[in-house]
């Protein structure tokens, strides 16, 4: 694979495919771009596309192309939209920092001492930038995971992983501050004004990152507690829903007894007790002006509200209606399936119900039976297709 030999060559290569790279980066998490589509984005210039592939900027996989991982991480880092928390080993950072300090103290060459001092400053800045950037990325990823991830189990696993990464960032901050406190000899000899300024910036940045980590850790704990509560609540609701669908909710629960004891009037307004203001207060006290302004503002709001009220509701919308919900007796259907030899999907698809059932309802019923009665079924690795639906072959045990 060819490689770029200078920044100028790299910039020119990226500029030639800028439209394609921008399109691929925006769609990196959602859509796989076909080779023909990529070629069309470059106005049919296959030489530009081949150039990006040859130099490893774009990777071709069959009929699809995608950004190379290295360039994707580079773009995400520069644009501050990376989702991964890239925190290197704490020991790697600290070892590099101590090595630069020890080399500075051991060297007797003034030129080499300046070089080692610059290396120490760069190490401090790298640690400060890494902690600050990762704290920002961690907070964004924690919020996005809790709000957007639909699965409770995956959400919990990712939040716990973020909690471990927060501990790594915190450990890096503590180890760096420990080095600053313990290396008194180095800082006594390193009288460079740039080092003092860098040290002050690093202390401030680490302090802000540490406070940010405290807030993030508390947020993760709160999110995990919510997930646990919501998971238990969803589990109970699903159990009640299953019993309701099977017409067994009154047999296995005391729902009627609980509902009979519940007499909440949560929709009723709470009573308000007001004390009238005396006329002497309204006439003689300057504080009454604020009360009168508040009354005037409330009355004007009521007038505006009345002018925006809708008209009378048409009687046709208030007429009584009836809605019928279809329910299947899963146990009866399952008993009929266990008494024959066809696979589950074909049995459900050809089953004669009392009324006409469409294909979508039969597909939902197939999935419900396959998940509820897994102990009575034998799942095979075979698949077949019926009416453009690919389904697994499931037999009775």
C-alpha positions in Angstrom: 0.0 0.0 0.0 1.3 3.5 -0.9 2.0 6.0 1.8 2.0 9.8 2.0 5.5 11.3 2.4 4.7 14.8 3.4 1.9 16.9 4.9 1.5 18.7 1.6 1.0 15.4 -0.2 -1.5 14.3 2.4 -3.5 17.5 2.3 -3.6 17.4 -1.5 -4.8 13.8 -1.5 -7.6 14.6 1.0 -8.6 17.7 -0.9 -9.2 15.7 -4.1 -11.6 13.4 -2.4 -13.1 16.0 0.0 -16.7 15.5 -1.1 -16.6 11.7 -0.8 -14.8 11.8 2.5 -17.3 14.2 3.9 -20.2 12.0 2.7 -18.6 8.9 4.1 -17.9 10.5 7.4 -21.4 11.8 7.9 -22.8 8.3 7.1 -20.2 6.3 9.0 -22.7 4.9 11.6 -25.7 4.4 9.4 -25.2 3.6 5.7 -22.6 1.5 3.9 -21.6 3.3 0.7 -21.4 1.3 -2.5 -18.5 1.7 -4.9 -20.7 3.0 -7.7 -22.2 5.6 -5.3 -18.8 6.7 -4.2 -17.7 7.0 -7.9 -20.8 9.1 -8.6 -19.9 11.4 -5.7 -16.5 12.1 -7.3 -18.2 12.9 -10.7 -17.2 9.6 -12.2 -13.5 10.2 -11.7 -12.3 6.7 -10.9 -8.6 7.9 -10.7 -9.4 9.9 -7.6 -11.2 7.0 -5.9 -8.4 4.6 -6.8 -5.9 7.1 -5.4 -7.7 7.1 -2.0 -7.9 3.3 -2.0 -4.3 2.9 -2.9 -3.1 5.2 -0.1 -5.3 3.5 2.5 -7.7 6.5 3.1 -10.6 4.5 1.8 -11.0 0.7 2.2 -12.9 -1.4 -0.4 -14.8 -4.5 0.8 -16.6 -6.2 -2.1 -19.0 -3.8 -3.6 -18.8 -1.4 -0.7 -16.2 1.2 0.5 -15.7 2.7 3.9 -13.3 5.0 5.7 -10.1 3.5 7.1 -10.3 3.2 10.9 -7.2 5.3 11.4 -8.6 8.2 9.3 -12.0 7.9 10.9 -10.5 8.2 14.4 -8.4 11.1 13.2 -11.4 13.0 11.9 -13.5 12.2 15.0 -10.7 13.4 17.3 -10.2 16.7 15.4 -13.9 17.4 15.1 -14.5 16.3 18.8 -17.3 13.9 17.9 -15.5 10.6 18.8 -17.7 8.1 20.7 -14.8 6.0 22.1 -13.0 7.1 25.2 -9.4 6.7 24.2 -7.5 6.7 27.4 -4.0 5.1 27.2 -2.5 3.1 30.1 -1.9 5.4 33.1 1.5 3.8 33.6 2.5 4.8 30.1 1.7 8.4 30.6 3.4 8.6 34.0 6.5 6.6 32.9 7.1 8.9 29.9 6.7 11.9 32.2 9.2 10.6 34.8 11.6 9.5 32.1 11.8 13.1 30.8 12.3 14.5 34.3 15.0 12.0 35.2 16.8 12.6 31.8 16.7 16.3 32.5 18.3 15.9 36.0 20.9 13.4 34.7 22.0 15.5 31.7 24.9 17.9 31.9 24.6 19.3 28.4 22.6 22.6 28.3 21.2 21.8 24.8 20.0 18.4 25.9 18.5 19.8 29.1 16.4 22.2 27.0 15.3 19.3 24.8 14.3 17.2 27.8 12.5 20.1 29.4 10.4 20.6 26.2 9.6 16.9 26.3 8.4 17.2 29.9 6.2 20.1 28.9 4.7 18.2 26.0 4.0 15.2 28.3 2.2 17.5 30.8 0.1 19.1 28.0 -0.7 15.7 26.5 -2.0 14.5 29.9 -4.1 17.7 30.5 -5.6 17.6 27.0 -6.3 13.8 27.1 -8.1 14.1 30.5 -10.1 17.2 29.5 -11.1 15.8 26.1 -12.0 12.4 27.5 -14.1 13.9 30.3 -16.2 15.8 27.7 -16.5 12.7 25.5 -17.5 10.6 28.5 -20.3 12.9 29.6 -21.7 13.1 26.1 -21.6 9.3 25.6 -23.1 8.7 29.0 -26.1 10.9 28.3 -26.5 9.6 24.7 -26.4 6.0 25.9 -29.0 6.5 28.5 -31.4 8.5 26.3 -31.0 6.7 23.0 -30.1 3.0 23.7 -33.3 1.0 23.6 -32.2 -2.1 25.3 -31.9 -2.1 29.1 -29.2 -4.7 29.3 -27.0 -3.1 26.7 -27.6 0.3 28.3 -26.5 -1.1 31.6 -23.4 -2.8 30.2 -22.2 0.4 28.4 -22.8 2.6 31.4 -20.8 0.2 33.6 -18.0 0.3 31.0 -18.1 4.1 31.1 -17.8 3.9 34.9 -14.6 1.9 34.6 -13.2 4.4 32.1 -14.0 7.2 34.5 -11.9 5.4 37.1 -9.0 5.2 34.7 -9.2 8.9 33.9 -9.4 9.7 37.7 -6.4 7.5 38.3 -4.4 9.4 35.7 -5.3 12.7 37.3 -4.2 11.4 40.8 -0.9 10.0 39.5 -0.1 13.2 37.6 -0.8 15.3 40.7 1.3 12.9 42.8 4.3 13.4 40.4 3.9 17.2 40.6 4.0 17.1 44.4 6.9 14.6 44.7 9.2 16.0 42.0 10.4 19.0 44.0 14.0 18.6 42.9 13.1 18.7 39.2 10.9 21.8 39.6 13.6 23.6 41.7 16.1 23.1 38.8 13.6 23.7 36.0 13.3 27.5 36.3 12.0 27.9 32.7 9.1 30.4 32.5 7.4 28.2 30.0 7.4 25.2 32.5 5.9 27.3 35.2 3.1 28.5 32.9 2.5 24.9 31.6 2.4 23.6 35.2 -0.2 26.2 36.2 -2.4 25.3 33.2 -2.1 21.6 33.9 -3.0 22.1 37.5 -6.1 24.1 36.5 -7.1 21.6 33.8 -6.7 18.6 36.1 -8.7 20.3 38.8 -11.6 21.0 36.3 -11.5 17.5 34.9 -11.6 16.0 38.5 -14.7 18.0 39.3 -16.3 16.9 36.0 -15.6 13.3 36.8 -17.3 13.6 40.1 -20.5 14.8 38.4 -20.2 12.1 35.7 -19.8 9.3 38.2 -22.8 10.6 40.2 -24.8 10.7 36.9 -23.8 7.1 36.0 -24.9 5.9 39.4 -28.3 7.7 39.0 -28.8 6.3 35.5 -28.0 2.7 36.7 -30.5 3.0 39.6 -33.1 4.2 37.1 -32.4 1.4 34.8 -32.7 -1.2 37.6 -36.1 0.3 38.6 -37.4 0.6 35.1 -36.3 -3.0 34.3 -38.2 -4.4 37.3 -41.2 -2.2 36.3 -41.2 -3.4 32.7 -40.8 -7.0 33.8 -43.9 -6.7 36.1 -45.9 -5.0 33.4 -45.0 -7.7 30.9 -46.1 -10.4 33.3 -49.4 -8.6 33.9 -49.9 -8.1 30.2 -49.3 -11.8 29.5 -51.8 -12.8 32.2 -54.3 -10.3 30.8 -53.9 -11.7 27.2 -54.4 -15.2 28.5 -57.5 -14.1 30.5 -55.8 -15.3 33.7 -55.1 -12.0 35.4 -58.0 -12.3 37.9 -57.1 -16.0 38.6 -53.5 -15.4 39.5 -53.5 -11.8 40.9 -55.6 -9.9 43.4 -56.1 -7.0 41.0 -59.8 -6.5 41.8 -59.1 -6.4 45.5 -56.3 -3.8 45.0 -58.4 -1.7 42.7 -61.3 -1.8 45.1 -59.1 -0.3 47.9 -57.8 2.4 45.6 -59.8 5.6 45.9 -57.3 8.2 44.8 -58.6 11.4 43.3 -55.4 12.5 41.7 -57.2 14.4 39.0 -59.1 16.6 41.5 -57.6 20.1 42.1 -55.9 20.7 45.4 -57.8 23.2 47.6 -56.3 26.6 48.0 -57.0 28.8 51.0 -56.6 32.6 50.3 -56.6 35.4 52.8 -58.2 38.6 51.7 -56.1 41.8 51.8 -57.5 44.6 54.0 -58.6 47.9 52.5 -56.3 49.9 54.8 -53.3 48.0 53.4 -54.3 48.6 49.8 -54.8 52.4 50.5 -51.8 53.2 52.7 -49.0 50.6 52.0 -46.6 50.9 49.0 -46.4 47.1 48.9 -50.0 47.0 47.7 -48.8 48.2 44.3 -47.1 44.9 43.6 -50.3 43.0 44.5 -52.4 45.2 42.3 -50.0 44.7 39.4 -50.1 41.0 39.9 -53.9 41.0 39.9 -54.0 43.1 36.8 -51.6 40.7 35.0 -53.7 37.7 35.9 -56.9 39.3 34.8 -55.4 40.2 31.4 -54.2 36.6 30.9 -57.8 35.4 31.6 -59.2 37.7 29.0 -56.6 36.5 26.4 -57.4 32.9 27.3 -61.2 33.4 26.8 -60.6 34.9 23.4 -58.7 31.8 22.3 -61.2 29.2 23.5 -62.3 26.7 20.9 -65.9 26.3 19.9 -68.4 23.7 21.0 -67.5 20.1 20.4 -69.6 18.4 17.7 -72.0 15.8 19.1 -70.7 13.1 16.6 -67.4 13.1 18.5 -69.2 12.4 21.8 -71.2 9.4 20.6 -70.6 6.0 22.2 -68.4 3.6 20.2 -67.3 0.1 20.5 -63.8 -1.3 19.9 -63.1 -5.0 19.7 -59.7 -6.5 20.6 -58.7 -9.8 19.2 -57.1 -12.3 21.6 -55.7 -15.8 20.9 -55.7 -18.7 23.3 -52.0 -19.5 23.0 -52.2 -22.7 25.1 -54.9 -24.1 22.9 -53.0 -23.3 19.7 -49.9 -24.8 21.2 -51.6 -28.0 22.1 -52.9 -28.4 18.6 -49.3 -27.8 17.2 -47.8 -30.4 19.6 -50.3 -33.0 18.3 -49.0 -32.9 14.7 -45.7 -33.0 12.8 -45.5 -29.7 10.7 -43.1 -27.0 11.6 -44.4 -24.1 13.8 -44.4 -21.4 11.1 -46.3 -23.4 8.5 -48.7 -24.6 11.2 -49.5 -21.0 12.3 -49.7 -19.8 8.7 -52.2 -22.5 7.7 -54.2 -22.6 11.0 -57.9 -22.1 10.6 -59.2 -19.4 12.9 -62.9 -18.6 13.6 -62.4 -15.4 11.6 -60.1 -14.1 8.9 -56.6 -13.3 10.2 -54.0 -11.4 8.0 -50.4 -12.4 7.5 -49.0 -9.8 9.9 -51.1 -11.1 12.8 -50.0 -14.7 12.0 -46.4 -13.6 12.0 -46.8 -12.0 15.4 -48.5 -15.1 16.8 -45.6 -17.2 15.5 -43.1 -15.1 17.3 -45.1 -15.1 20.5 -45.4 -18.9 20.5 -41.7 -19.4 19.7 -40.7 -17.2 22.6 -43.2 -18.3 25.3 -43.0 -22.1 24.8 -39.3 -22.5 24.1 -39.0 -25.5 26.5 -41.6 -27.4 24.5 -40.0 -26.7 21.1 -37.0 -28.0 19.2 -35.1 -25.3 17.3 -33.1 -26.3 14.2 -30.5 -24.5 12.1 -32.6 -24.7 8.9 -34.4 -21.8 7.4 -37.1 -21.6 4.7 -38.9 -18.9 2.9 -42.7 -18.5 2.5 -44.4 -15.4 1.0 -41.1 -13.5 1.0 -40.6 -14.2 4.7 -37.6 -16.2 5.8 -38.2 -18.1 9.0 -36.5 -20.8 11.2 -37.7 -24.4 11.2 -39.1 -25.2 14.7 -40.6 -28.6 15.6 -42.3 -30.0 18.7 -40.0 -31.8 21.1 
